[in-house]
Amino acid sequence: MNAIDNRRAFLGMLRFSEGTSNSPTTRDRGYDQIVGRTRFTSYADHPRVRVWIPRIKNWSTAAGGYQLLMRYYDIYRQRLGLTGFGPDVQDTIALQQIRECRALPDIDAGRLGDAIPKCKNIWASLPGAGYGQFEHRYVDLERAFTQEGGEAIVLPTLKTSEELHLAFVEAGGVLA
C-alpha cells in the first residue's frame, strides 16, 4: 500500500463526493468549480463569488475541487504561505484540513472507514456530515477511492434490518 497514492486517491474521492470532478461544466477535474456547478477561469485567487443556495437559504463562497469557502482560503493561504488557487494549492489546503482532522494515518493505511468520519465536519457530502445536503454512501466513496488508484481495507458489509433482527433473536434477544 502506497501512502502517496492513497492520499492522491482520497483527494480524488473528495472531489467526486463534492460533485466537482464529475460536474458537466468542469474542464480541470473539478478544480475550476464554483458551488452551483458554474466554472471560474483564473487560478490567480479564490474566485470570491457569493452564490445564493435556496435549499439551505444561505449564501456560499464555496469554490474549487474541495468547495473551499473564501474565508478559509484566506486563512490557509496566509498560514501556509500559498499563492493563487490552482490545483496544487487546493490540494495542499485539503491535505492540511485532513491533517487537522487527524485522518492522514488512516488514509495512508487505507482505512477509509476511519478516515471518512474524521473528515465529515469539513466536507458536507461525506456520510453523517449532517449539513442537510446530499451525503454519499461509503460504498460509493470506496469505489471512487479505488478508481483513483487507492488501496482500501475492505469496509464491513452493512446488514439489513431483517438480518439484524434475526441475529438478535438467534442470540437470545426478546422483542417487547
ROZA-516202 format. One record per residue (C-alpha): residue in three letters; x, y, z. Coordinates in Angstrom, 2 decimals, decimal comma. Example, Ala and Ser with C-alpha at 12.3 -4.5 7.8 and 13.67 -1.06 7.14 Angstrom:
BEGIN
+-----+---------+---------+---------+
!   r !       u !       v !       w !
+-----+---------+---------+---------+
! ALA !   12,30 !   -4,50 !    7,80 !
! SER !   13,67 !   -1,06 !    7,14 !
+-----+---------+---------+---------+
This chain:
BEGIN
+-----+---------+---------+---------+
!   r !       u !       v !       w !
+-----+---------+---------+---------+
! MET !    0,00 !    0,00 !    0,00 !
! ASN !    1,45 !    3,34 !   -1,09 !
! ALA !    0,62 !    6,31 !    1,16 !
! ILE !    1,16 !    8,90 !   -1,61 !
! ASP !   -1,21 !    7,04 !   -3,95 !
! ASN !   -3,79 !    6,76 !   -1,15 !
! ARG !   -3,59 !   10,49 !   -0,42 !
! ARG !   -4,00 !   11,33 !   -4,10 !
! ALA !   -6,92 !    8,87 !   -4,33 !
! PHE !   -8,59 !   10,32 !   -1,23 !
! LEU !   -8,38 !   13,79 !   -2,74 !
! GLY !   -9,94 !   12,47 !   -5,94 !
! MET !  -12,64 !   10,78 !   -3,87 !
! LEU !  -13,39 !   14,09 !   -2,14 !
! ARG !  -13,72 !   15,90 !   -5,49 !
! PHE !  -16,12 !   13,15 !   -6,62 !
! SER !  -18,07 !   13,40 !   -3,37 !
! GLU !  -18,32 !   17,19 !   -3,56 !
! GLY !  -19,61 !   16,87 !   -7,13 !
! THR !  -16,84 !   18,86 !   -8,73 !
! SER !  -14,80 !   16,28 !  -10,64 !
! ASN !  -17,95 !   14,89 !  -12,23 !
! SER !  -19,57 !   18,27 !  -12,93 !
! PRO !  -20,57 !   18,76 !  -16,56 !
! THR !  -19,01 !   22,24 !  -16,51 !
! THR !  -15,51 !   21,30 !  -15,29 !
! ARG !  -12,56 !   21,50 !  -17,60 !
! ASP !   -9,97 !   20,68 !  -14,94 !
! ARG !  -11,04 !   17,68 !  -12,81 !
! GLY !  -13,26 !   19,86 !  -10,62 !
! TYR !  -10,60 !   22,35 !   -9,57 !
! ASP !  -12,38 !   25,09 !  -11,56 !
! GLN !  -15,84 !   24,80 !   -9,98 !
! ILE !  -17,95 !   27,29 !   -8,06 !
! VAL !  -20,81 !   25,99 !   -5,92 !
! GLY !  -23,88 !   25,55 !   -8,08 !
! ARG !  -21,90 !   23,94 !  -10,91 !
! THR !  -20,53 !   27,05 !  -12,54 !
! ARG !  -16,92 !   27,44 !  -13,55 !
! PHE !  -14,22 !   30,01 !  -12,94 !
! THR !  -11,33 !   30,55 !  -15,33 !
! SER !   -8,48 !   32,11 !  -13,35 !
! TYR !   -6,42 !   30,37 !  -10,69 !
! ALA !   -4,82 !   33,66 !   -9,60 !
! ASP !   -7,01 !   33,78 !   -6,46 !
! HIS !  -10,10 !   32,20 !   -4,92 !
! PRO !  -12,93 !   33,37 !   -7,21 !
! ARG !  -14,62 !   35,19 !   -4,30 !
! VAL !  -18,12 !   34,73 !   -5,71 !
! ARG !  -21,14 !   34,59 !   -3,41 !
! VAL !  -23,86 !   32,23 !   -4,59 !
! TRP !  -27,34 !   32,04 !   -3,07 !
! ILE !  -28,25 !   28,41 !   -2,24 !
! PRO !  -32,05 !   28,24 !   -2,00 !
! ARG !  -32,09 !   24,74 !   -0,48 !
! ILE !  -30,20 !   25,91 !    2,62 !
! LYS !  -31,40 !   29,53 !    2,39 !
! ASN !  -27,90 !   30,91 !    2,69 !
! TRP !  -25,03 !   32,34 !    0,69 !
! SER !  -21,92 !   30,31 !   -0,10 !
! THR !  -18,47 !   31,16 !   -1,40 !
! ALA !  -17,51 !   27,50 !   -1,91 !
! ALA !  -15,15 !   27,01 !   -4,82 !
! GLY !  -12,56 !   24,68 !   -6,23 !
! GLY !  -12,33 !   20,93 !   -6,20 !
! TYR !  -12,98 !   20,71 !   -2,47 !
! GLN !  -15,54 !   23,53 !   -2,31 !
! LEU !  -13,37 !   25,63 !   -0,01 !
! LEU !  -15,04 !   28,70 !    1,46 !
! MET !  -13,35 !   32,03 !    0,79 !
! ARG !  -12,79 !   32,79 !    4,49 !
! TYR !  -10,90 !   29,51 !    4,98 !
! TYR !   -8,87 !   30,03 !    1,83 !
! ASP !   -7,66 !   33,36 !    3,19 !
! ILE !   -6,62 !   31,77 !    6,50 !
! TYR !   -4,81 !   28,81 !    4,93 !
! ARG !   -3,18 !   30,93 !    2,21 !
! GLN !   -1,59 !   33,11 !    4,88 !
! ARG !   -0,79 !   30,28 !    7,31 !
! LEU !    0,79 !   28,06 !    4,64 !
! GLY !    2,37 !   30,85 !    2,59 !
! LEU !    0,47 !   29,97 !   -0,58 !
! THR !   -0,07 !   31,94 !   -3,77 !
! GLY !   -3,01 !   31,56 !   -6,13 !
! PHE !   -5,80 !   29,00 !   -6,16 !
! GLY !   -4,51 !   26,41 !   -8,61 !
! PRO !   -4,89 !   22,65 !   -8,21 !
! ASP !   -1,66 !   22,27 !   -6,21 !
! VAL !   -2,75 !   24,98 !   -3,76 !
! GLN !   -6,21 !   23,43 !   -3,41 !
! ASP !   -4,64 !   20,00 !   -2,78 !
! THR !   -2,25 !   21,47 !   -0,20 !
! ILE !   -5,11 !   23,10 !    1,71 !
! ALA !   -7,27 !   19,96 !    1,57 !
! LEU !   -4,37 !   17,85 !    2,88 !
! GLN !   -3,85 !   20,37 !    5,70 !
! GLN !   -7,53 !   20,13 !    6,61 !
! ILE !   -7,29 !   16,33 !    6,58 !
! ARG !   -4,15 !   16,55 !    8,75 !
! GLU !   -6,05 !   18,74 !   11,23 !
! CYS !   -8,79 !   16,07 !   11,36 !
! ARG !   -6,07 !   13,53 !   12,23 !
! ALA !   -7,11 !   11,37 !    9,28 !
! LEU !   -3,83 !   11,17 !    7,31 !
! PRO !   -2,54 !    8,00 !    9,03 !
! ASP !   -5,87 !    6,31 !    8,28 !
! ILE !   -5,76 !    7,37 !    4,63 !
! ASP !   -2,15 !    6,24 !    4,29 !
! ALA !   -3,15 !    2,81 !    5,64 !
! GLY !   -6,31 !    2,60 !    3,52 !
! ARG !   -8,67 !    2,76 !    6,50 !
! LEU !  -11,48 !    4,69 !    4,80 !
! GLY !  -13,97 !    3,58 !    7,42 !
! ASP !  -11,90 !    5,51 !    9,97 !
! ALA !  -10,77 !    8,43 !    7,78 !
! ILE !  -14,12 !    9,46 !    6,31 !
! PRO !  -15,91 !   10,09 !    9,65 !
! LYS !  -12,97 !   12,18 !   10,83 !
! CYS !  -13,40 !   14,48 !    7,82 !
! LYS !  -17,20 !   14,77 !    7,74 !
! ASN !  -17,25 !   18,07 !    9,62 !
! ILE !  -15,35 !   19,68 !    6,72 !
! TRP !  -16,97 !   18,09 !    3,66 !
! ALA !  -20,78 !   18,11 !    3,79 !
! SER !  -21,07 !   15,37 !    1,16 !
! LEU !  -19,49 !   12,73 !    3,41 !
! PRO !  -21,78 !   10,27 !    5,22 !
! GLY !  -23,01 !   11,51 !    8,56 !
! ALA !  -21,98 !   15,13 !    7,97 !
! GLY !  -25,45 !   16,37 !    8,82 !
! TYR !  -25,38 !   19,64 !    6,88 !
! GLY !  -28,65 !   18,89 !    5,11 !
! GLN !  -27,20 !   18,26 !    1,70 !
! PHE !  -26,70 !   15,03 !   -0,23 !
! GLU !  -24,35 !   12,61 !    1,53 !
! HIS !  -22,67 !    9,78 !   -0,35 !
! ARG !  -22,72 !    6,17 !    0,81 !
! TYR !  -19,44 !    4,61 !    1,98 !
! VAL !  -19,58 !    2,03 !   -0,81 !
! ASP !  -19,68 !    4,79 !   -3,46 !
! LEU !  -16,79 !    6,61 !   -1,83 !
! GLU !  -14,75 !    3,41 !   -1,61 !
! ARG !  -15,40 !    2,79 !   -5,31 !
! ALA !  -14,26 !    6,33 !   -6,16 !
! PHE !  -11,18 !    5,91 !   -3,95 !
! THR !  -10,11 !    2,69 !   -5,67 !
! GLN !  -10,88 !    4,10 !   -9,13 !
! GLU !   -8,48 !    6,93 !   -8,28 !
! GLY !   -5,76 !    4,36 !   -7,55 !
! GLY !   -6,11 !    3,98 !   -3,78 !
! GLU !   -5,99 !    0,73 !   -1,85 !
! ALA !   -8,62 !    0,43 !    0,85 !
! ILE !   -9,03 !   -2,02 !    3,63 !
! VAL !  -12,40 !   -3,60 !    2,91 !
! LEU !  -15,24 !   -1,89 !    4,72 !
! PRO !  -17,60 !   -4,04 !    6,77 !
! THR !  -20,73 !   -5,12 !    4,95 !
! LEU !  -23,80 !   -3,32 !    6,18 !
! LYS !  -26,59 !   -5,58 !    7,44 !
! THR !  -30,24 !   -5,10 !    6,59 !
! SER !  -32,70 !   -4,54 !    9,42 !
! GLU !  -34,07 !   -8,03 !    8,80 !
! GLU !  -30,60 !   -9,58 !    9,19 !
! LEU !  -30,02 !   -7,64 !   12,40 !
! HIS !  -33,43 !   -8,65 !   13,75 !
! LEU !  -32,75 !  -12,34 !   13,01 !
! ALA !  -29,28 !  -12,18 !   14,61 !
! PHE !  -30,76 !  -10,51 !   17,69 !
! VAL !  -33,41 !  -13,19 !   18,10 !
! GLU !  -30,93 !  -16,02 !   17,41 !
! ALA !  -28,65 !  -14,61 !   20,12 !
! GLY !  -31,49 !  -14,91 !   22,64 !
! GLY !  -32,87 !  -11,41 !   22,38 !
! VAL !  -36,50 !  -10,87 !   23,19 !
! LEU !  -38,63 !   -8,30 !   21,42 !
! ALA !  -41,07 !   -6,31 !   23,53 !
+-----+---------+---------+---------+
